[in-house]
């Protein structure tokens, strides 16, 4: 058993629950960072890591903390959690049914949904064993289903705000053209943006090229000359190696945990790069998940997602006025909300 409380990514987490089944061949973790504002909500990520369980635990701890901050910033009645599965058996449906049973055993402290590598079909399998799941299609007018379109929309509206209200004729470099990245590219292309894209998946590139996008190498997309760089793949892409090479003056994307370290925020500012804190702009998906779980309407989701860009601009203005980094201004707002919730408990 890995000692998660002494792990470098530990941040006062309430619990880490190992999940899996040797017979079925799947394994992973559910990390619960905070339930101060409500049950810990966050998606289920399926990924293969170089160091297996060790890397998966690191990701689960970092992502669950990010979900606490994301949910609090979006004014949702939810805490932060995340599931990370680093092994997946051949019978995917059976694996997810068993995972659902293990989520049920957590007793409502964690609500799961789609994340990287997971699908609506996976959520349906989970739902056969637990009610603590979202991301399942609902009837017309009700929130539900794949949360990625709302994540894409929140990032798109934030990009428009950062570029003065229009993306027409502006060049946007998008790293990662999966469900969220492609949705973002389509919204950008529909309003006349010029796209540069990169992805490790050839099929993703082909559908991006169908939008008129130029393709760049995955290893150098961050250096592409553009008006804005949008990281929509995995985290830690903004680091000591990539920041000096950045080709755009603004960063706004859907990837979680974009800053590899706390110091990278200062590195961006030293270069004069405006950074939109990731958990502020990529909250559309969890807003959709929350509304589905709470039985709210599609209209309620849309209203909350449309509040993301004004919130971002307020945070950037506050950071400038206070002489702090954007992610520090955002973190301060979140910590005040969590402290207030704990004070009322």
C-alpha contacts under 8 A as a table, 3 or more apart, distances in Angstrom:
res1	aa1	res2	aa2	distance
2	X	54	X	7.97
3	X	6	X	5.89
3	X	7	X	6.69
4	X	7	X	4.92
4	X	10	X	6.69
4	X	16	X	7.21
4	X	57	X	7.77
5	X	10	X	5.89
5	X	13	X	7.83
6	X	10	X	6.75
7	X	10	X	5.31
7	X	58	X	7.84
9	X	58	X	6.11
9	X	61	X	5.95
9	X	62	X	6.17
10	X	13	X	6.33
10	X	61	X	6.35
10	X	62	X	7.94
11	X	33	X	7.61
11	X	61	X	7.86
11	X	65	X	7.33
12	X	33	X	7.00
13	X	16	X	7.67
13	X	31	X	7.56
13	X	32	X	6.12
13	X	33	X	4.12
13	X	34	X	6.42
13	X	61	X	7.73
13	X	65	X	7.82
14	X	32	X	5.71
14	X	33	X	5.41
14	X	34	X	6.10
15	X	31	X	6.10
15	X	32	X	5.13
15	X	33	X	6.87
16	X	29	X	6.67
16	X	30	X	5.67
16	X	31	X	4.40
16	X	32	X	6.02
17	X	29	X	5.63
17	X	30	X	5.06
17	X	31	X	6.39
18	X	27	X	7.65
18	X	28	X	5.96
18	X	29	X	4.46
18	X	30	X	6.36
19	X	27	X	5.75
19	X	28	X	5.20
19	X	29	X	5.39
19	X	30	X	6.98
19	X	99	X	6.93
19	X	102	X	6.76
20	X	25	X	7.52
20	X	26	X	5.08
20	X	27	X	3.97
20	X	28	X	6.01
20	X	95	X	7.92
20	X	98	X	7.71
20	X	99	X	6.74
21	X	24	X	5.38
21	X	25	X	5.89
21	X	26	X	5.57
21	X	27	X	6.39
21	X	95	X	7.71
21	X	98	X	7.71
22	X	25	X	4.85
22	X	26	X	6.50
22	X	27	X	7.59
24	X	89	X	5.52
24	X	90	X	7.57
24	X	91	X	7.12
24	X	94	X	7.44
24	X	95	X	6.20
25	X	87	X	6.76
25	X	88	X	6.04
25	X	89	X	4.33
25	X	90	X	7.49
25	X	95	X	7.79
26	X	85	X	7.16
26	X	86	X	7.44
26	X	87	X	4.57
26	X	88	X	4.34
26	X	89	X	5.17
26	X	95	X	6.53
27	X	85	X	5.64
27	X	86	X	6.00
27	X	87	X	5.05
27	X	88	X	6.94
28	X	53	X	7.15
28	X	56	X	7.12
28	X	57	X	7.96
28	X	83	X	7.27
28	X	84	X	5.43
28	X	85	X	4.03
28	X	86	X	5.47
28	X	87	X	6.90
29	X	56	X	7.51
29	X	57	X	6.66
29	X	60	X	6.88
29	X	83	X	5.61
29	X	84	X	5.41
29	X	85	X	6.48
30	X	60	X	6.96
30	X	81	X	7.15
30	X	82	X	5.66
30	X	83	X	4.21
30	X	84	X	6.49
31	X	60	X	5.69
31	X	61	X	5.94
31	X	64	X	6.06
31	X	81	X	5.47
31	X	82	X	5.37
31	X	83	X	6.31
32	X	35	X	7.67
32	X	40	X	6.17
32	X	64	X	6.33
32	X	80	X	6.33
32	X	81	X	4.37
32	X	82	X	6.75
32	X	109	X	7.86
32	X	110	X	7.03
33	X	40	X	7.28
33	X	61	X	7.43
33	X	64	X	5.54
33	X	65	X	5.48
33	X	68	X	6.79
33	X	79	X	7.50
33	X	80	X	5.43
33	X	81	X	5.58
34	X	37	X	7.70
34	X	40	X	6.30
34	X	65	X	7.73
34	X	68	X	6.33
34	X	79	X	5.19
34	X	80	X	5.36
34	X	81	X	7.20
35	X	38	X	4.96
35	X	39	X	5.17
35	X	40	X	5.41
35	X	78	X	7.03
35	X	79	X	4.50
35	X	80	X	6.75
35	X	109	X	7.21
36	X	39	X	7.98
36	X	78	X	7.98
36	X	79	X	6.14
36	X	338	X	6.47
36	X	341	X	6.19
36	X	342	X	6.01
37	X	72	X	7.46
37	X	76	X	7.96
37	X	77	X	5.48
37	X	78	X	5.16
37	X	79	X	5.15
37	X	338	X	6.85
37	X	341	X	6.25
38	X	77	X	5.28
38	X	78	X	4.06
38	X	79	X	4.96
39	X	77	X	7.91
39	X	78	X	5.26
39	X	79	X	5.29
39	X	80	X	7.52
39	X	108	X	6.71
39	X	109	X	4.86
39	X	110	X	5.67
39	X	111	X	6.91
40	X	68	X	7.53
40	X	78	X	5.84
40	X	79	X	4.07
40	X	80	X	4.24
40	X	81	X	4.67
40	X	82	X	7.99
40	X	109	X	5.81
40	X	110	X	4.63
40	X	111	X	6.19
41	X	67	X	7.18
41	X	78	X	6.19
41	X	79	X	6.01
41	X	80	X	5.22
41	X	81	X	5.13
41	X	82	X	7.03
41	X	110	X	5.69
41	X	111	X	4.69
41	X	112	X	6.12
41	X	286	X	7.87
42	X	64	X	7.02
42	X	67	X	6.19
42	X	80	X	6.32
42	X	81	X	4.99
42	X	82	X	4.71
42	X	83	X	7.28
42	X	110	X	7.81
42	X	111	X	6.54
42	X	112	X	5.54
42	X	113	X	6.44
42	X	286	X	7.19
43	X	81	X	7.87
43	X	82	X	5.63
43	X	83	X	6.28
43	X	111	X	7.92
43	X	112	X	4.99
43	X	113	X	4.25
43	X	114	X	4.87
43	X	115	X	4.80
44	X	82	X	6.22
44	X	83	X	4.45
44	X	84	X	5.70
44	X	85	X	7.29
44	X	112	X	6.12
44	X	113	X	5.89
44	X	114	X	5.53
44	X	115	X	5.13
44	X	116	X	7.43
44	X	118	X	6.73
45	X	82	X	7.81
45	X	83	X	6.08
45	X	84	X	4.73
45	X	85	X	6.10
45	X	114	X	7.23
45	X	115	X	4.85
45	X	116	X	4.95
45	X	117	X	5.91
45	X	118	X	6.39
46	X	84	X	5.98
46	X	85	X	4.83
46	X	86	X	6.03
46	X	87	X	7.67
46	X	88	X	7.70
46	X	115	X	7.67
46	X	116	X	6.22
46	X	117	X	4.86
46	X	118	X	6.35
47	X	84	X	7.44
47	X	85	X	6.46
47	X	86	X	5.27
47	X	87	X	7.57
47	X	116	X	7.58
47	X	117	X	6.71
48	X	52	X	7.01
48	X	86	X	5.20
48	X	87	X	6.84
49	X	52	X	4.94
49	X	53	X	7.79
49	X	55	X	6.08
49	X	56	X	6.63
49	X	86	X	6.58
50	X	55	X	7.26
51	X	54	X	5.79
51	X	55	X	5.47
51	X	56	X	7.97
52	X	55	X	5.70
52	X	56	X	6.17
52	X	86	X	6.38
53	X	56	X	4.96
53	X	57	X	6.03
53	X	86	X	6.84
54	X	57	X	5.35
54	X	58	X	6.46
55	X	58	X	5.06
55	X	59	X	6.24
56	X	59	X	5.12
56	X	60	X	6.09
56	X	84	X	6.24
56	X	85	X	7.34
56	X	86	X	6.19
57	X	60	X	4.97
57	X	61	X	6.09
57	X	84	X	7.62
58	X	61	X	5.30
58	X	62	X	6.21
59	X	62	X	5.21
59	X	63	X	5.82
59	X	84	X	7.38
60	X	63	X	5.22
60	X	64	X	5.90
60	X	82	X	5.82
60	X	83	X	6.33
60	X	84	X	5.73
61	X	64	X	5.37
61	X	65	X	6.35
61	X	82	X	7.80
62	X	65	X	5.36
62	X	66	X	6.30
62	X	257	X	7.51
63	X	66	X	4.92
63	X	67	X	6.23
63	X	81	X	7.48
63	X	82	X	6.23
63	X	256	X	7.16
63	X	257	X	7.28
64	X	67	X	4.98
64	X	68	X	6.48
64	X	80	X	5.29
64	X	81	X	4.18
64	X	82	X	4.75
65	X	68	X	5.21
65	X	69	X	6.58
65	X	80	X	6.15
65	X	81	X	7.07
66	X	69	X	5.18
66	X	70	X	6.00
66	X	80	X	7.17
66	X	256	X	7.41
66	X	257	X	7.15
66	X	279	X	6.69
67	X	70	X	4.85
67	X	71	X	5.86
67	X	79	X	7.24
67	X	80	X	4.39
67	X	81	X	6.11
67	X	82	X	7.49
67	X	279	X	7.62
68	X	71	X	5.42
68	X	72	X	6.11
68	X	78	X	7.66
68	X	79	X	5.04
68	X	80	X	3.62
68	X	81	X	7.01
69	X	72	X	5.22
69	X	73	X	5.99
69	X	80	X	7.31
69	X	279	X	6.87
69	X	331	X	7.30
69	X	334	X	5.98
70	X	73	X	5.23
70	X	74	X	6.22
70	X	80	X	7.99
70	X	279	X	4.79
70	X	280	X	6.15
70	X	283	X	6.13
71	X	74	X	5.16
71	X	75	X	6.38
71	X	76	X	5.31
71	X	77	X	7.55
71	X	78	X	6.02
71	X	79	X	6.49
71	X	80	X	6.92
71	X	283	X	7.35
71	X	286	X	7.28
71	X	287	X	7.93
72	X	75	X	5.14
72	X	76	X	5.90
72	X	77	X	7.62
72	X	78	X	7.20
72	X	79	X	7.26
72	X	334	X	5.92
72	X	337	X	6.92
72	X	338	X	7.42
73	X	76	X	7.65
73	X	279	X	7.99
73	X	280	X	6.61
73	X	330	X	7.82
73	X	333	X	7.48
73	X	334	X	5.86
74	X	280	X	7.41
74	X	283	X	6.78
74	X	287	X	7.44
74	X	304	X	7.63
74	X	308	X	7.62
76	X	287	X	7.39
76	X	290	X	7.27
78	X	290	X	7.82
81	X	110	X	6.46
81	X	111	X	7.85
82	X	112	X	7.42
83	X	112	X	7.35
85	X	88	X	7.03
88	X	92	X	6.88
88	X	95	X	7.25
89	X	92	X	5.96
89	X	95	X	6.57
91	X	94	X	5.48
91	X	95	X	6.30
92	X	95	X	5.05
92	X	96	X	6.27
92	X	122	X	7.90
93	X	96	X	5.24
93	X	97	X	6.17
93	X	122	X	6.75
93	X	125	X	5.85
94	X	97	X	5.02
94	X	98	X	6.21
94	X	125	X	7.66
95	X	98	X	5.24
95	X	99	X	6.12
96	X	99	X	4.76
96	X	100	X	5.99
96	X	122	X	6.24
96	X	123	X	7.74
96	X	125	X	5.66
96	X	126	X	5.24
97	X	100	X	4.97
97	X	101	X	6.44
97	X	125	X	5.16
97	X	126	X	4.81
97	X	127	X	7.56
97	X	128	X	6.44
97	X	129	X	6.03
98	X	101	X	5.03
98	X	102	X	6.39
98	X	126	X	7.52
98	X	129	X	7.50
99	X	102	X	5.00
99	X	103	X	6.19
99	X	126	X	6.58
100	X	103	X	4.99
100	X	104	X	6.15
100	X	125	X	7.54
100	X	126	X	4.24
100	X	127	X	6.54
100	X	128	X	7.27
100	X	129	X	5.02
100	X	130	X	5.44
101	X	104	X	5.00
101	X	105	X	6.33
101	X	126	X	7.59
101	X	129	X	5.03
101	X	130	X	6.16
102	X	105	X	4.98
102	X	106	X	6.63
103	X	106	X	5.25
103	X	107	X	7.36
103	X	108	X	7.86
103	X	110	X	7.05
103	X	111	X	7.74
103	X	112	X	7.90
103	X	130	X	6.87
103	X	132	X	7.12
104	X	107	X	5.58
104	X	108	X	6.85
104	X	129	X	7.07
104	X	130	X	5.11
104	X	131	X	7.43
104	X	132	X	6.75
106	X	109	X	6.09
106	X	110	X	6.79
107	X	110	X	7.61
108	X	111	X	6.82
108	X	132	X	6.37
110	X	132	X	7.06
111	X	132	X	4.78
111	X	133	X	5.37
111	X	134	X	7.41
112	X	132	X	6.46
112	X	133	X	4.78
112	X	134	X	6.38
113	X	123	X	6.54
113	X	133	X	5.65
113	X	134	X	4.98
113	X	135	X	5.37
113	X	289	X	7.12
114	X	117	X	7.89
114	X	118	X	5.18
114	X	119	X	5.94
114	X	120	X	7.00
114	X	123	X	6.99
114	X	134	X	7.88
114	X	135	X	6.26
114	X	146	X	7.30
114	X	147	X	7.36
115	X	118	X	5.52
115	X	119	X	7.82
118	X	122	X	6.25
118	X	123	X	7.87
119	X	122	X	5.14
119	X	123	X	6.56
119	X	146	X	7.67
120	X	123	X	5.07
120	X	124	X	6.34
120	X	135	X	6.20
120	X	136	X	5.96
120	X	137	X	7.83
120	X	145	X	6.75
120	X	146	X	6.22
121	X	124	X	5.04
121	X	125	X	6.45
122	X	125	X	5.14
122	X	126	X	6.34
123	X	126	X	4.97
123	X	127	X	6.07
123	X	133	X	6.89
123	X	134	X	7.07
123	X	135	X	6.43
123	X	136	X	6.35
124	X	127	X	5.01
124	X	128	X	6.66
124	X	136	X	6.42
125	X	128	X	5.44
125	X	129	X	7.64
126	X	129	X	5.76
126	X	130	X	6.41
126	X	133	X	7.15
127	X	130	X	5.02
127	X	131	X	5.86
127	X	132	X	7.60
127	X	133	X	6.27
130	X	133	X	6.91
133	X	293	X	7.56
134	X	144	X	7.15
134	X	145	X	7.49
134	X	289	X	5.60
134	X	290	X	7.91
134	X	292	X	6.38
134	X	293	X	6.04
135	X	144	X	5.61
135	X	145	X	4.28
135	X	146	X	5.27
135	X	147	X	6.31
135	X	289	X	6.10
135	X	292	X	7.50
136	X	144	X	5.67
136	X	145	X	4.23
136	X	146	X	6.95
137	X	144	X	5.08
137	X	145	X	3.90
137	X	146	X	7.38
138	X	142	X	5.98
138	X	143	X	6.63
138	X	144	X	5.24
138	X	145	X	6.57
139	X	142	X	5.78
141	X	297	X	5.89
141	X	298	X	5.63
141	X	299	X	7.79
142	X	292	X	7.16
142	X	295	X	7.16
142	X	296	X	6.42
142	X	297	X	4.50
142	X	298	X	5.32
143	X	288	X	6.26
143	X	289	X	7.77
143	X	291	X	5.90
143	X	292	X	4.84
143	X	295	X	7.30
143	X	296	X	6.28
143	X	297	X	5.16
143	X	298	X	4.59
143	X	301	X	7.04
144	X	147	X	7.37
144	X	288	X	6.52
144	X	289	X	6.70
144	X	291	X	7.55
144	X	292	X	4.92
146	X	149	X	7.11
147	X	150	X	5.77
147	X	151	X	6.64
147	X	284	X	7.40
147	X	285	X	4.37
147	X	286	X	7.09
147	X	288	X	5.80
147	X	289	X	6.54
148	X	151	X	4.98
148	X	152	X	6.17
148	X	179	X	6.18
148	X	180	X	5.14
148	X	183	X	7.68
148	X	284	X	7.76
148	X	285	X	5.62
149	X	152	X	5.05
149	X	153	X	6.18
149	X	179	X	7.80
149	X	180	X	6.49
149	X	183	X	6.14
149	X	284	X	7.98
149	X	285	X	7.38
150	X	153	X	4.91
150	X	154	X	6.19
150	X	284	X	4.59
150	X	285	X	5.27
150	X	287	X	7.97
150	X	288	X	6.81
150	X	305	X	7.13
151	X	154	X	5.30
151	X	155	X	6.41
151	X	180	X	6.46
151	X	254	X	7.18
151	X	282	X	5.38
151	X	283	X	6.16
151	X	284	X	4.01
151	X	285	X	4.58
151	X	286	X	7.96
152	X	155	X	5.32
152	X	156	X	6.07
152	X	180	X	5.20
152	X	181	X	6.86
152	X	183	X	5.50
152	X	184	X	4.75
152	X	254	X	7.44
152	X	282	X	7.57
152	X	284	X	7.32
153	X	156	X	4.98
153	X	157	X	6.13
153	X	183	X	7.81
153	X	184	X	6.76
153	X	187	X	7.68
153	X	284	X	7.03
153	X	305	X	7.40
154	X	157	X	5.31
154	X	158	X	6.23
154	X	281	X	5.90
154	X	282	X	6.16
154	X	283	X	6.98
154	X	284	X	5.39
154	X	305	X	5.57
154	X	306	X	6.89
154	X	308	X	6.25
154	X	309	X	7.21
155	X	158	X	5.05
155	X	159	X	6.15
155	X	184	X	7.22
155	X	252	X	7.10
155	X	253	X	6.20
155	X	254	X	6.41
155	X	281	X	5.34
155	X	282	X	5.88
156	X	159	X	5.09
156	X	160	X	6.28
156	X	184	X	6.04
156	X	187	X	6.93
156	X	188	X	7.05
157	X	160	X	5.10
157	X	161	X	6.29
157	X	306	X	7.30
157	X	308	X	7.74
157	X	309	X	5.88
158	X	161	X	5.10
158	X	162	X	6.22
158	X	252	X	7.46
158	X	281	X	6.46
158	X	308	X	6.96
158	X	309	X	4.47
158	X	312	X	7.18
159	X	162	X	5.09
159	X	163	X	6.18
159	X	167	X	7.77
159	X	252	X	6.46
160	X	163	X	5.15
160	X	164	X	6.31
160	X	165	X	4.75
160	X	166	X	5.26
160	X	167	X	5.86
161	X	164	X	5.26
161	X	165	X	4.89
161	X	166	X	7.52
161	X	309	X	6.35
161	X	310	X	7.89
161	X	313	X	7.61
162	X	165	X	7.23
162	X	250	X	7.96
162	X	313	X	7.77
163	X	166	X	6.19
163	X	167	X	6.60
167	X	170	X	5.27
167	X	188	X	6.91
167	X	191	X	6.54
167	X	192	X	6.60
167	X	193	X	5.35
168	X	191	X	5.76
168	X	192	X	4.33
168	X	193	X	4.87
168	X	194	X	7.93
169	X	192	X	5.81
169	X	193	X	5.07
169	X	194	X	6.16
170	X	192	X	7.80
170	X	193	X	5.15
170	X	194	X	5.87
170	X	226	X	7.79
170	X	227	X	6.22
171	X	193	X	6.00
171	X	194	X	4.57
171	X	195	X	5.82
171	X	196	X	7.38
171	X	226	X	4.98
171	X	227	X	5.27
171	X	228	X	6.82
172	X	193	X	6.93
172	X	194	X	6.18
172	X	195	X	5.16
172	X	196	X	6.23
172	X	226	X	5.65
172	X	227	X	5.97
172	X	228	X	5.07
172	X	229	X	5.91
172	X	230	X	7.09
173	X	195	X	5.94
173	X	196	X	4.54
173	X	197	X	5.77
173	X	221	X	6.87
173	X	222	X	7.47
173	X	224	X	6.82
173	X	226	X	6.17
173	X	228	X	6.38
173	X	229	X	4.80
173	X	230	X	5.95
174	X	177	X	7.21
174	X	181	X	7.04
174	X	185	X	7.59
174	X	195	X	7.23
174	X	196	X	6.14
174	X	197	X	4.87
174	X	198	X	6.66
174	X	221	X	7.66
174	X	229	X	6.19
174	X	230	X	4.75
174	X	231	X	6.00
174	X	232	X	6.72
175	X	181	X	7.57
175	X	197	X	5.91
175	X	198	X	5.18
175	X	199	X	6.50
175	X	218	X	7.37
175	X	221	X	6.47
175	X	222	X	7.48
175	X	229	X	7.83
175	X	230	X	6.17
175	X	231	X	4.79
175	X	232	X	5.35
175	X	233	X	6.06
176	X	181	X	5.64
176	X	182	X	7.93
176	X	197	X	7.16
176	X	198	X	5.83
176	X	199	X	4.85
176	X	200	X	7.80
176	X	231	X	6.84
176	X	232	X	4.90
176	X	233	X	4.59
177	X	180	X	6.97
177	X	181	X	4.13
177	X	182	X	4.61
177	X	185	X	7.72
177	X	197	X	7.17
177	X	198	X	7.04
177	X	199	X	5.97
177	X	204	X	5.67
177	X	205	X	6.92
177	X	208	X	7.04
177	X	232	X	7.16
177	X	233	X	7.73
178	X	181	X	5.14
178	X	182	X	5.55
178	X	204	X	6.22
178	X	233	X	7.87
179	X	182	X	5.54
179	X	183	X	6.20
180	X	183	X	5.11
180	X	184	X	6.17
180	X	232	X	7.15
180	X	254	X	7.38
181	X	184	X	5.06
181	X	185	X	6.16
181	X	232	X	5.55
181	X	233	X	7.84
181	X	254	X	7.61
182	X	185	X	4.91
182	X	186	X	6.15
182	X	204	X	7.68
182	X	208	X	6.73
183	X	186	X	5.23
183	X	187	X	6.40
184	X	187	X	5.21
184	X	188	X	6.18
185	X	188	X	5.02
185	X	189	X	5.93
185	X	195	X	7.28
185	X	208	X	7.32
185	X	211	X	7.80
186	X	189	X	5.08
186	X	190	X	6.00
186	X	211	X	6.96
187	X	190	X	5.21
187	X	191	X	6.63
188	X	191	X	5.39
188	X	192	X	6.52
188	X	193	X	5.31
188	X	194	X	7.93
188	X	195	X	7.96
189	X	192	X	5.09
189	X	193	X	5.10
189	X	194	X	6.87
189	X	195	X	7.33
189	X	211	X	6.55
189	X	212	X	7.90
190	X	193	X	7.55
194	X	212	X	7.86
194	X	213	X	6.90
195	X	212	X	7.24
195	X	213	X	4.65
195	X	214	X	6.14
196	X	213	X	5.46
196	X	214	X	4.66
196	X	215	X	5.65
196	X	216	X	6.48
196	X	221	X	7.86
196	X	224	X	7.84
197	X	205	X	7.41
197	X	208	X	7.24
197	X	213	X	6.43
197	X	214	X	6.19
197	X	215	X	5.00
197	X	216	X	5.86
197	X	221	X	7.21
198	X	205	X	6.94
198	X	215	X	5.85
198	X	216	X	5.29
198	X	217	X	5.90
198	X	218	X	5.07
198	X	221	X	6.28
199	X	202	X	7.18
199	X	204	X	6.78
199	X	205	X	6.26
199	X	217	X	7.92
199	X	218	X	5.92
200	X	218	X	6.79
201	X	204	X	5.39
201	X	205	X	6.55
202	X	205	X	5.01
202	X	206	X	6.26
203	X	206	X	5.11
203	X	207	X	6.52
204	X	207	X	5.48
204	X	208	X	6.27
205	X	208	X	4.95
205	X	209	X	6.06
205	X	215	X	7.35
206	X	209	X	5.06
206	X	210	X	6.34
207	X	210	X	5.01
207	X	211	X	6.91
208	X	211	X	5.35
208	X	212	X	7.06
208	X	213	X	5.82
209	X	212	X	5.03
209	X	213	X	4.66
209	X	214	X	6.60
209	X	215	X	7.33
210	X	213	X	7.12
216	X	220	X	7.04
216	X	221	X	5.69
216	X	224	X	7.82
217	X	220	X	5.41
217	X	221	X	5.88
218	X	221	X	5.58
219	X	222	X	7.75
220	X	223	X	5.41
220	X	224	X	6.88
221	X	224	X	5.29
222	X	229	X	6.70
222	X	242	X	7.15
222	X	245	X	7.22
222	X	246	X	5.44
222	X	247	X	6.42
222	X	248	X	7.95
223	X	242	X	7.89
223	X	245	X	5.31
223	X	246	X	4.49
223	X	247	X	4.32
223	X	248	X	7.46
224	X	246	X	7.30
224	X	247	X	5.01
224	X	248	X	7.27
225	X	247	X	4.54
225	X	248	X	5.93
226	X	229	X	6.74
226	X	247	X	6.17
226	X	248	X	4.98
227	X	248	X	5.35
227	X	249	X	6.52
227	X	250	X	6.87
228	X	248	X	5.11
228	X	249	X	6.33
228	X	250	X	4.83
228	X	251	X	5.74
228	X	252	X	7.22
229	X	247	X	7.80
229	X	248	X	5.76
229	X	249	X	7.92
229	X	250	X	6.29
229	X	251	X	4.90
229	X	252	X	6.44
229	X	253	X	7.43
230	X	251	X	5.80
230	X	252	X	4.99
230	X	253	X	4.13
230	X	254	X	7.28
231	X	237	X	7.67
231	X	251	X	7.65
231	X	252	X	7.00
231	X	253	X	4.62
231	X	254	X	6.23
231	X	255	X	5.66
231	X	258	X	7.60
232	X	253	X	5.50
232	X	254	X	4.68
232	X	255	X	4.46
233	X	254	X	7.59
233	X	255	X	5.37
234	X	237	X	7.29
234	X	255	X	5.71
234	X	256	X	6.81
234	X	258	X	7.77
235	X	255	X	5.81
235	X	256	X	5.35
235	X	257	X	4.89
235	X	258	X	4.64
235	X	259	X	7.29
235	X	260	X	7.38
236	X	239	X	6.60
236	X	257	X	5.94
236	X	258	X	4.62
236	X	259	X	5.12
236	X	260	X	3.99
236	X	261	X	7.76
237	X	242	X	7.21
237	X	258	X	5.57
237	X	259	X	6.68
237	X	260	X	6.62
238	X	241	X	7.95
238	X	242	X	5.93
238	X	243	X	5.92
238	X	258	X	5.69
238	X	259	X	4.98
238	X	260	X	5.93
238	X	264	X	6.80
239	X	242	X	5.44
239	X	243	X	5.77
239	X	259	X	6.40
239	X	260	X	5.34
239	X	261	X	7.13
239	X	264	X	5.74
240	X	243	X	5.83
240	X	244	X	7.25
240	X	264	X	6.73
240	X	267	X	7.69
241	X	244	X	6.61
241	X	245	X	7.51
242	X	245	X	5.26
242	X	246	X	6.41
243	X	246	X	5.34
243	X	264	X	7.84
243	X	267	X	7.07
243	X	268	X	6.59
244	X	271	X	7.62
246	X	249	X	7.83
248	X	251	X	7.29
248	X	273	X	7.66
249	X	272	X	6.99
249	X	273	X	4.72
249	X	274	X	6.28
250	X	273	X	5.50
250	X	274	X	4.68
250	X	275	X	6.07
250	X	276	X	7.90
251	X	273	X	7.32
251	X	274	X	6.20
251	X	275	X	4.97
251	X	276	X	6.10
252	X	275	X	6.50
252	X	276	X	5.11
252	X	277	X	7.55
252	X	278	X	7.09
252	X	281	X	7.51
253	X	276	X	7.79
253	X	278	X	6.46
253	X	281	X	7.29
253	X	282	X	7.21
254	X	278	X	6.34
254	X	281	X	6.99
254	X	282	X	4.94
255	X	258	X	6.16
255	X	278	X	6.68
255	X	282	X	7.54
256	X	278	X	6.05
256	X	279	X	6.76
256	X	282	X	7.92
257	X	260	X	7.04
257	X	278	X	6.84
257	X	279	X	7.89
258	X	278	X	6.76
259	X	262	X	6.88
259	X	264	X	5.88
259	X	265	X	6.77
260	X	264	X	6.66
261	X	264	X	5.48
261	X	265	X	7.75
262	X	265	X	5.97
262	X	266	X	7.65
263	X	266	X	5.33
263	X	267	X	6.40
264	X	267	X	4.77
264	X	268	X	6.22
265	X	268	X	5.25
265	X	269	X	6.46
265	X	275	X	7.85
265	X	325	X	6.69
265	X	327	X	7.37
266	X	269	X	5.08
266	X	270	X	6.10
266	X	325	X	7.01
267	X	270	X	5.08
267	X	271	X	6.41
268	X	271	X	5.20
268	X	272	X	6.39
268	X	273	X	5.18
268	X	274	X	7.24
268	X	275	X	7.26
269	X	272	X	4.90
269	X	273	X	5.51
269	X	274	X	6.90
269	X	325	X	7.41
270	X	273	X	7.55
275	X	326	X	6.78
276	X	280	X	7.49
276	X	281	X	7.12
276	X	312	X	7.07
276	X	316	X	7.75
276	X	326	X	7.00
276	X	327	X	7.69
277	X	280	X	5.57
277	X	281	X	6.81
277	X	326	X	6.57
277	X	327	X	5.28
277	X	330	X	7.38
278	X	281	X	5.52
278	X	282	X	5.97
279	X	282	X	5.45
279	X	283	X	6.16
280	X	283	X	6.10
280	X	308	X	6.91
280	X	311	X	7.86
280	X	312	X	6.57
280	X	330	X	7.80
281	X	284	X	7.61
281	X	308	X	6.15
281	X	309	X	7.14
281	X	312	X	7.06
282	X	285	X	7.16
283	X	286	X	5.56
283	X	287	X	6.14
283	X	305	X	7.59
283	X	308	X	7.75
284	X	287	X	5.04
284	X	288	X	6.30
284	X	304	X	7.94
284	X	305	X	5.49
285	X	288	X	5.13
285	X	289	X	6.25
286	X	289	X	4.76
286	X	290	X	5.88
287	X	290	X	5.10
287	X	291	X	6.19
287	X	301	X	6.27
287	X	304	X	7.10
287	X	305	X	7.21
288	X	291	X	5.20
288	X	292	X	6.17
288	X	301	X	5.78
289	X	292	X	5.13
289	X	293	X	6.19
290	X	293	X	5.16
290	X	294	X	6.04
291	X	294	X	5.04
291	X	295	X	5.79
291	X	296	X	4.70
291	X	297	X	6.81
291	X	298	X	7.91
291	X	300	X	7.49
291	X	301	X	6.49
292	X	295	X	5.11
292	X	296	X	6.09
292	X	297	X	7.78
293	X	296	X	7.80
296	X	300	X	6.50
296	X	301	X	7.76
297	X	300	X	5.23
297	X	301	X	6.64
298	X	301	X	5.06
298	X	302	X	6.24
299	X	302	X	5.09
299	X	303	X	6.23
300	X	303	X	5.20
300	X	304	X	6.34
301	X	304	X	5.24
301	X	305	X	6.14
302	X	305	X	5.12
302	X	306	X	6.06
303	X	306	X	5.16
303	X	307	X	6.44
304	X	307	X	5.14
304	X	308	X	6.97
305	X	308	X	5.44
306	X	309	X	6.62
306	X	310	X	7.92
307	X	310	X	5.67
307	X	311	X	6.21
308	X	311	X	5.13
308	X	312	X	6.17
309	X	312	X	5.01
309	X	313	X	6.32
310	X	313	X	5.17
310	X	314	X	6.22
311	X	314	X	5.09
311	X	315	X	6.28
312	X	315	X	5.11
312	X	316	X	6.28
313	X	316	X	5.12
313	X	317	X	6.16
314	X	317	X	5.13
314	X	318	X	6.09
315	X	318	X	4.99
315	X	319	X	6.07
315	X	326	X	6.61
315	X	329	X	6.35
315	X	330	X	6.23
316	X	319	X	5.10
316	X	320	X	6.31
316	X	326	X	5.65
316	X	329	X	7.84
317	X	320	X	5.21
317	X	321	X	6.20
318	X	321	X	5.05
318	X	322	X	5.99
318	X	329	X	6.76
319	X	322	X	5.19
319	X	323	X	5.81
319	X	324	X	5.01
319	X	325	X	5.76
319	X	326	X	5.22
319	X	328	X	7.61
319	X	329	X	5.32
320	X	323	X	5.15
320	X	324	X	6.54
320	X	325	X	7.69
320	X	326	X	7.90
321	X	324	X	7.98
324	X	328	X	6.33
324	X	329	X	6.49
325	X	328	X	5.16
325	X	329	X	6.36
326	X	329	X	5.18
326	X	330	X	6.31
327	X	330	X	5.02
327	X	331	X	6.01
328	X	331	X	5.00
328	X	332	X	6.12
329	X	332	X	5.21
329	X	333	X	6.56
330	X	333	X	5.31
330	X	334	X	6.46
331	X	334	X	5.12
331	X	335	X	6.12
332	X	335	X	5.22
332	X	336	X	6.29
333	X	336	X	5.33
333	X	337	X	6.50
334	X	337	X	5.12
334	X	338	X	6.29
335	X	338	X	5.13
335	X	339	X	5.98
336	X	339	X	5.13
336	X	340	X	6.08
337	X	340	X	5.17
337	X	341	X	6.27
338	X	341	X	5.05
338	X	342	X	6.21
339	X	342	X	5.13
339	X	343	X	6.08
340	X	343	X	5.00
340	X	344	X	6.44
341	X	344	X	5.28
341	X	345	X	6.43
342	X	345	X	5.08
